[in-house]
């Protein structure tokens, strides 16, 4: 059970990054559709649980050390090439967004220069990237419970102190800007985007666990955890939409409204969650091209981080606004392949044992 919870917590940590923990993703993908956002959140929860289980199970069955082998096995040669490059593009791109998010987080809460947060994040990711896989899972999983605690506190507080009607809150929520056409497509796009983000590291984490059942349950628990966090965050933001609208990081603003001390703690945890995703992205990105733990891997990681550092100065908001929905649509190729793979999982095992 301990191992299942550790894997589940790590999976949550991989998926939950700057956009989620800050509340900006939830605001655009769910709260902007008002009460229908709740239905979208429930659909997203079910999909996260199912796909998380499939990802970790495939990784364990194939003993994956890089997403490349798993992707080509479940997708075939030609579709595999497409999905492989989509994931590569996603890994590096989201890594850049996370570095930018670190700069924005410390700038908004502490008024530090933008480059302080970005530079600190690059250094931390470089240190984490030198760790072994099992230690890396422990690192990113250990921070997740703090986020869960804060989200529960904020959601309970928001609902209990709601001083507006559902009708008025719904009207304000529907006025929030989003690039998604409706709540259903938004929910599917959100899951697709995050699966594209987390697939590579999930395969690697699953591959590090020899017990297939344990890996699958870890993915299931992690997926359910993500869904519950989505629902709670949506309720928190929706209940106080009149207070947090217009802020880049609505959850952080809500925490500051309750207490400056809670706001400070939230900012630290948010930075930790940004680190979770940033480290996961660059770790998986490097593992795709070179063997983990080698001198080449370390050199590759340094070069990738330097390039990402300079790209991050495009700005967090602009990167999220243009990059996330694009990956959500491209990620549908991977989501479809995973659903098909879950149906033919036994055949996949025979192919793997025969190769």
C-alpha atoms as one frame of an Amber mdcrd trajectory, in Angstrom:
protein
   0.000   0.000   0.000   2.855   2.364   0.833   4.387   1.836  -2.609   1.016
   2.379  -4.310   0.513   5.666  -2.474   4.079   6.742  -3.265   3.606   6.074
  -6.977   0.195   7.751  -6.941   1.559  10.806  -5.165   4.462  11.005  -7.619
   2.045  10.774 -10.568   0.053  13.686  -9.136   3.295  15.592  -8.679   4.268
  15.044 -12.316   0.928  16.319 -13.629   0.380  19.193 -11.208   2.559  22.122
 -12.211   2.493  25.912 -12.245  -0.782  26.287 -14.110  -2.727  23.775 -12.005
  -1.400  24.699  -8.571  -1.865  28.400  -9.258  -5.479  27.829 -10.305  -5.050
  29.381 -13.742  -5.592  26.094 -15.572  -8.694  25.302 -13.514 -10.078  28.775
 -14.113  -9.715  28.550 -17.892 -10.622  24.888 -18.397 -13.446  24.476 -15.866
 -14.552  27.542 -13.893 -14.993  29.656 -17.030 -17.901  27.346 -17.942 -19.669
  27.988 -14.641 -21.732  25.197 -13.129 -21.106  22.970 -16.155 -17.456  23.029
 -15.155 -18.322  20.595 -12.356 -19.547  18.031 -14.902 -16.371  18.568 -16.908
 -14.284  18.015 -13.762 -16.050  14.699 -13.038 -15.428  13.496 -16.620 -11.773
  14.525 -16.328 -11.465  12.586 -13.041 -12.692   9.355 -14.624 -10.354   9.742
 -17.600  -7.323  10.566 -15.446  -7.918   7.493 -13.268  -8.280   5.173 -16.258
  -5.392   6.539 -18.318  -3.104   6.808 -15.291  -3.670   3.112 -14.609  -2.980
   2.223 -18.255   0.219   4.281 -18.422   1.787   2.827 -15.284   0.679  -0.706
 -16.147   2.242  -0.576 -19.604   5.427   0.902 -18.158   5.708  -1.904 -15.594
   4.886  -4.630 -18.111   7.524  -3.415 -20.569  10.029  -2.340 -17.864  10.274
   0.986 -19.665  13.349   3.199 -19.229  12.223   5.726 -21.865   8.826   6.536
 -23.362  10.148   5.766 -26.868   9.972   1.973 -26.638   6.497   1.981 -25.103
   5.099   4.466 -27.620   6.301   2.548 -30.674   5.066  -0.733 -29.221   1.510
   0.488 -28.571   1.179   2.815 -31.590   3.030   1.133 -34.420   5.858   2.511
 -36.536   4.214   5.485 -38.254   1.785   6.739 -35.599   4.523   6.043 -33.087
   6.780   8.568 -34.816   4.058  11.227 -34.622   3.311  10.591 -30.934   6.991
  10.348 -30.064   7.718  13.796 -31.469   4.583  15.257 -29.890   5.813  14.038
 -26.502   9.331  15.337 -27.126   7.887  18.736 -28.075   5.625  18.667 -25.017
   8.348  17.686 -22.559  10.673  20.486 -23.525   7.907  23.056 -24.016   6.254
  22.450 -20.651   9.683  22.508 -19.044  10.164  26.000 -20.448   6.720  27.051
 -19.168   7.553  25.766 -15.683  10.783  27.753 -15.542   8.802  30.837 -16.587
   6.179  30.019 -13.926   8.862  29.946 -11.241   9.891  33.458 -12.195   6.274
  34.694 -12.146   5.509  33.031  -8.817   8.329  34.634  -6.857   7.783  37.926
  -8.645   4.063  38.092  -7.766   4.357  36.978  -4.148   7.713  38.397  -3.073
   8.401  41.004  -5.754  11.672  39.298  -6.672  13.105  40.034 -10.122  11.828
  37.563 -12.704  15.267  36.082 -13.332  15.677  35.106  -9.656  12.892  32.526
  -9.842  13.902  31.221 -13.263  17.567  30.890 -12.297  16.764  29.140  -9.019
  14.477  26.676 -10.801  17.137  25.781 -13.372  19.641  25.059 -10.598  17.170
  22.877  -8.652  16.153  20.908 -11.749  19.807  20.286 -12.581  20.413  18.885
  -9.089  17.289  16.687  -9.220  18.183  15.412 -12.673  21.340  13.861 -11.291
  19.361  11.646  -8.873  18.362   8.025  -9.515  14.813   7.225 -10.674  13.612
   5.752  -7.365  15.015   8.689  -5.415  13.528  11.092  -7.944  10.062   9.548
  -7.446  10.433  10.013  -3.701  11.466  13.650  -4.116   8.542  14.715  -6.282
   6.040  12.616  -4.333   6.979  14.117  -0.968   5.855  17.641  -1.892   2.410
  16.667  -3.192   0.659  16.166   0.213   1.282  19.809   1.106  -0.579  20.946
  -2.003  -3.469  18.588  -1.258  -3.732  20.006   2.270  -3.808  23.608   1.049
  -6.360  22.871  -1.688  -8.657  21.214   0.885  -8.322  24.193   3.217  -9.026
  26.702   0.451 -12.002  24.773  -0.946 -13.644  24.257   2.471 -13.091  27.898
   3.402 -14.409  29.176   0.073 -17.593  27.109   0.160 -18.362  27.845   3.838
 -17.780  31.593   3.494 -19.483  31.997   0.109 -21.455  35.244   0.342 -22.963
  35.293  -3.150 -25.654  33.292  -4.930 -24.870  30.491  -7.353 -26.643  32.447
 -10.086 -24.453  35.525  -9.600 -21.268  33.470  -9.307 -22.183  31.541 -12.447
 -22.674  34.790 -14.364 -19.245  36.081 -13.284 -17.606  32.716 -14.042 -19.002
  32.665 -17.580 -17.382  36.061 -18.196 -13.864  34.655 -17.629 -11.682  34.399
 -20.709 -10.912  30.983 -22.198  -9.721  29.672 -25.550 -11.816  26.477 -25.298
 -15.221  26.282 -27.107 -17.318  24.388 -24.503 -17.078  22.479 -21.224 -16.967
  18.990 -22.783 -14.164  19.682 -25.259 -12.379  21.614 -22.538 -12.420  18.603
 -20.186 -11.164  16.243 -22.909  -8.488  18.737 -23.997  -7.313  19.155 -20.410
  -6.900  15.427 -19.846  -5.243  14.983 -23.236  -2.792  17.801 -22.546  -1.840
  16.480 -19.126  -1.483  12.887 -20.305   0.880  14.136 -23.019   2.768  15.976
 -20.270   2.889  13.097 -17.807   3.077  10.044 -20.089   6.846   9.915 -20.443
   7.579  10.102 -16.708   4.661   7.771 -15.923   6.116   5.146 -18.257   9.503
   5.489 -16.554   7.994   5.321 -13.033   5.953   2.277 -14.031   9.052   0.691
 -15.516  10.871   1.109 -12.203   8.151  -0.976 -10.477   8.327  -4.703 -11.271
   4.962  -5.520  -9.702   2.492  -4.720 -12.486  -0.535  -4.625 -10.177   1.186
  -2.196  -7.818   2.127   0.071 -10.726  -1.417   0.008 -12.139  -2.993   0.790
  -8.760  -0.480   3.601  -8.288  -1.604   5.133 -11.582  -5.264   4.678 -10.633
  -4.805   6.320  -7.232  -2.790   9.143  -8.799  -5.426   9.745 -11.469  -8.214
   9.849  -8.881  -6.113  12.205  -6.777  -5.690  14.579  -9.697  -9.426  14.510
 -10.371 -10.313  15.239  -6.750  -7.884  18.163  -6.748  -9.533  19.494  -9.920
 -12.999  19.346  -8.344 -11.868  20.939  -5.077  -9.916  23.680  -6.858 -12.875
  24.414  -9.127 -15.216  24.723  -6.117 -12.755  27.039  -4.372 -12.306  29.332
  -7.363 -15.981  29.277  -8.364 -17.111  30.146  -4.815 -14.815  33.174  -4.751
 -14.719  34.047  -8.456 -15.743  37.631  -7.653 -12.617  37.909  -5.483  -9.977
  36.129  -7.582 -10.969  37.104 -11.125  -8.266  38.982 -13.009  -5.333  37.397
 -11.138  -2.740  35.202 -12.865  -2.676  32.891  -9.840  -6.205  32.792  -8.342
  -5.449  30.093  -5.738  -2.517  32.103  -4.446  -4.710  35.202  -4.260  -7.332
  33.226  -2.331  -4.711  32.004   0.125  -3.472  35.569   0.665  -7.076  36.674
   1.269  -7.448  34.155   4.093  -4.094  34.890   5.708  -0.758  36.417   4.648
   0.953  33.480   6.369  -1.093  30.977   4.358  -0.311  32.968   1.222   3.398
  32.723   2.001   3.128  28.971   2.571   1.070  28.573  -0.609   3.724  30.407
  -2.631   6.407  28.049  -1.332   4.317  24.950  -2.079   3.445  26.344  -5.504
   7.130  26.771  -6.230   7.647  23.171  -5.144   4.942  21.928  -7.504   6.470
  23.913 -10.345   9.727  22.175  -9.536   7.934  18.787  -9.627   6.801  19.237
 -13.189   9.908  21.044 -14.435  12.227  18.333 -13.127   9.969  15.595 -14.519
   9.872  17.194 -17.965  13.623  17.637 -18.349  14.399  14.267 -16.765  12.117
  12.494 -19.258  13.299  14.686 -22.137  16.898  13.673 -21.476  15.991   9.997
 -20.999  14.468   9.962 -24.493  17.860  10.648 -26.114  20.587   9.394 -23.767
  20.943   6.791 -21.026  20.006   8.022 -17.552  22.878   8.557 -15.121  25.626
   8.712 -17.723  27.986  11.614 -18.367  26.224  12.239 -21.682  22.891  12.533
 -19.838  24.293  15.184 -17.514  25.772  17.191 -20.388  22.524  16.892 -22.366
  20.546  18.097 -19.336  22.771  21.150 -18.862  22.466  22.161 -22.531  18.674
  21.682 -22.525  18.275  23.768 -19.366  20.388  26.611 -20.721  18.277  26.803
 -23.900  15.040  26.558 -21.879  16.202  29.300 -19.533  16.491  31.838 -22.317
  13.204  30.758 -23.931  11.397  31.187 -20.602  11.752  34.970 -20.886   8.934
  34.945 -23.442   6.701  35.056 -20.341   4.572  32.632 -18.356   1.144  33.917
 -19.386   1.889  33.982 -23.117   3.451  30.524 -23.029   0.449  29.001 -21.235
  -2.084  30.758 -23.428  -0.696  29.529 -26.732   1.061  26.294 -25.845  -1.319
  24.337 -23.577  -4.410  24.096 -25.838  -2.214  23.141 -28.803  -0.711  20.231
 -26.884  -4.191  19.245 -25.719  -5.339  18.683 -29.289  -2.092  16.997 -30.379
  -2.243  14.772 -27.318  -5.445  13.150 -28.575  -3.232  10.899 -30.728  -1.592
   9.529 -27.574  -4.875   9.261 -25.656  -6.408   7.214 -28.467  -3.361   4.941
 -28.634  -3.512   4.314 -24.869  -7.193   3.381 -25.007  -6.490   0.893 -27.807
  -3.460  -0.450 -25.908  -5.572  -1.052 -22.801  -7.816  -3.323 -24.870  -4.934
  -5.335 -26.321  -2.758  -5.359 -23.186  -2.417  -9.166 -23.094  -1.223  -9.283
 -26.679   1.213  -6.503 -25.804   2.685  -8.698 -23.064   3.267 -11.601 -25.477
   4.912  -9.253 -28.003   7.159  -7.826 -25.288   8.197 -11.255 -24.011   8.862
 -12.431 -27.561  11.059  -9.449 -28.484
